[in-house]
């Protein structure tokens, strides 16, 4: 795999210092590596780039296991790997869906790298659903959370089930209180890009917003009106709060996705997908959304409920200002609330503008196309159809995802009716297909 070619595919001009140091440590030493860097600094790509060069495409067995604390991070990491276009095969394994379905996929695709939650990894290993004999690389992403007591037993079982691991890569924005002996770290190189006493990068603006009422929904609504079509994540502490606030915002006409642990797998995936392709501009979620959502264009993070601790605060704020982008984080304070002691950096007071008359619409609309990989349809075929047949410009088209039997494409809001009308009398790659608004 050529790293320069991969970066071109991802439209990345150059690696940042943390990514370059991580790549050098992986490629030019035999040590285990611990990477500590702020959220949004590109840690996923930092380990995937060098790791991909160390996997053997001729071996049809799992050679690298990436353990993550939740399904959202598993899906996001797998998506980054596939977009790299290395030619290597990967799969994403997590709870909430039948293990047997995943086993069938493993047997069909023969992945060389898997992204797993601890419990689901153990399930597959117990059932001998794939061989661990060729696993030489173990990555633990968000290792501070994976190694906490709640995950400890599952993590120990998983690590001890991989007896042939030669190299370990651990990454997080916050350090673990201790490194359990079962991780079996050998000679270790630590790459620490955290700045002393800096919780958030300078490119993220920090603001406090005063709410005259204990129920902050009016203040939140006015804030979102003033943000227009910007992408915003609203953090709550409990799922019932997510549901209540989401309903209130939807009743006001906002396009909203909800994310919490009470949703099933498909609901959670759909919520993240709609927000990621900008078909909704507000995501309301618990701290489930604070880790693993690598969405580059999140303009605002809003703490509706105060984070329970410093780690939660850091990971929430890290959802905005990804890579070198700028972003804003707002903490709404009720009449009896004050700024928590763990917020160490200065904040500015933010005055909410008067409410607008018109509810801002999301930038994009997702369309469903009833053909996919089984029909030999590619992203290029869909892009060509939208531009040549439907008359769209490249700037009118967002994310395109092609699955086995169908595809999704995001088009600029307001253009979807014309696309649907034109598609009803046209063909994509010589095939008639159904095109309609998704979700």
Secondary structure, DSSP 8 states (H G I E B T S, - for coil): --HHHHHHHTT-----HHHHHHHHHHHS--SEEEEE--TTS-HHHHHHHHHHHHS-TT--S--EEEEESSHHHHHHHHHHHHHTT-S--EEEE-SSS-HHHHHHHHHHH--SEEEEEHHHHHHHHHTT-S--TT--EEEEETHHHHTSHHHHHHHHHHHHT-TT--EEEEEESS--S---GGG---SEEEEE---TT--S-TTEEEEEEE-SSSSTHHHHHHHHHHHTT--EEEE-SSHHHHHHHHHHHHHTT--EEEE-TTS-HHHHHHHHHHHHTTS-SEEEE-GGGGSS---TT--EEEESS--SSHHHHHHHHTTSS-TT--EEEEEEE-TT----TT--S--EE-------SS----SEEEEEES--GGGT--HHHHHHIIIIIS---GGGEEEEEE-SS-EEEEEETT-HHHHHHHHTT--BTTB---EEE--
